[in-house]
Amino acid sequence: SFRLDDCNLSSSNCEDLSSIIKTNPSLTELKLNNNELGDAGVEHLCKGLLMPSCSLQKLWLQNCNLTSACCETLRSVLSAQPSLTELHVGDNKLGTAGVKVLCQGIMNPNCKLQKLQLEYCELTADIVEALNAALQSKPTLKELSLSNNTLGDTAVKQLCQGLVEASCNLELLHLENCGITSNSCREISAVLSNKSSVLDLSVGDNKIGDFGLALLCQGLMHPNCKIQKLWLWDCDLTSASCKDLSRLISTKETLLEISLIDNNLRDSGMEMLCQALKDPKSKLQELWVRECGLTTACCKAVSSALSSNKHLKVLHMGENKLGDAGVELVCEGLLHPNCNIQSLWLGNCDLTAASCATLATAMTTKQSLTELDLSYNCLEDEGIRKLCEALRNPSCNVQQLILYDIYWSSEVDDELRALEESKPEVKIIS
């Protein structure tokens, strides 16, 4: 594995990299993200990639100032190198014309590609026919990311129809910020109910709304659907969606992670989700409800869910007005023996030093807790000192304490640095 992300490389370095690829058959992963390689650099690189001695499996070229001009060369690599299973070329101006050329390479019988990442590639609806042809010919393809491209509903419908018909066994489909509305949710739902291989679906940053979510849930609730990870951040959802979401959380035992960040769920919606978490059939491990319009009013329900649910490990509740009183209630559930939370995020939750004694108790008592985020809260010296005291306690297992944008004095800063020196396994991020 050779990782050179953000190394200020240019096309002139690519001849040397090509030589390394030629002479090192043991090299299987090359990461060159965020370098100014350009099309000329990739041309040099591909000379090494085309050598019979090359055994590269994973190639990362994200944000490398590439255009459609390099796609013919990359097509040659896809056609000639059966070892290559991952290609990450997101955040490059490949355009629809360039990716159509890549699809020709994917369709070559020699190509065994499993993961294709095309985020921010300036794709339009015209790309779908080529993608569907590639999907039809490539049963090995497991992951397809098309996020942040202007596809629109019509193209997404065509893509989904192609997925249902194709013999591929896609496991991951990312369509964030693709101009999707409720109009294409029925087709996405059909993919979920027909393709039990799909484990990871992300449609965040699309205006699907409550009606679109209801359509998606028809597929998600289908017995064929084995979804594990579902990202629905910023999808214009309200508390009206939480009835369907609750039914999903309480009955879909494969579902392990759900992101509902930046949706207006409010306390009433969160209370429904918490009721679902208390269901013995719920196996959810990660719940992301940052910036969801929550207040102290929902925290009793959160506490009750934490005391009942043994599976939840990650809870993101930042950017909600929970206040000290709310976090006191959350900590009651956190301290219950049934609770196995490992990561708790409470950044920008209107907390003060008044809640730090309770948080310190949780840090020293809850052995499972290894990560705590309290950023953007007005904790002051008094609160930070209480947290430091907890970190010094031998029974505290917190390994990462995140404290962005919190003011404390130089004396407390010295204490924090001394604490990090005495306990090198603890990271205080500020």
Buried (B, 14 or more C-beta within 10 A) or exposed (E): EBEBEEEEBEBEBBEEBBEEBBEBBEBBEBBBBBBEBBBBBBBBBBBBBBBEEBBBBBBBBBBBBBBBBBBBBBBBBBBBBBBBBBBBBBBBEBBBBBBBBBBBBBBBEEBBBBBBBBBBBBBEBBBBBBBBBBBBBBEBBBBBBBBBBEBBBEBBBBBBBBBEEBEBEBBBBBBBBBBBBBBBBBBBBBBBBBBBBBBBBBBBBBEBBBBBBBBBBBBBBBEEBBBBBBBBBBBBBBBBBBBBBBBBBBBBEEBBBBBBBBBBBBBBBBBBBBBBBBBEEBBBBBBBBBBBBBBBBBBBBBBBBBBBBBEBBBBBBBBBEBBBBBBBBBBBBBBBEEBBBBBBBBBBBBBBBBBBBBBBBBBBBBEEBBBBBBBBBEBBBBBBBBBBBBBBEEEBBBBBBBBEEBEBEEEBEEBBEEBBEEBEEBEBEE
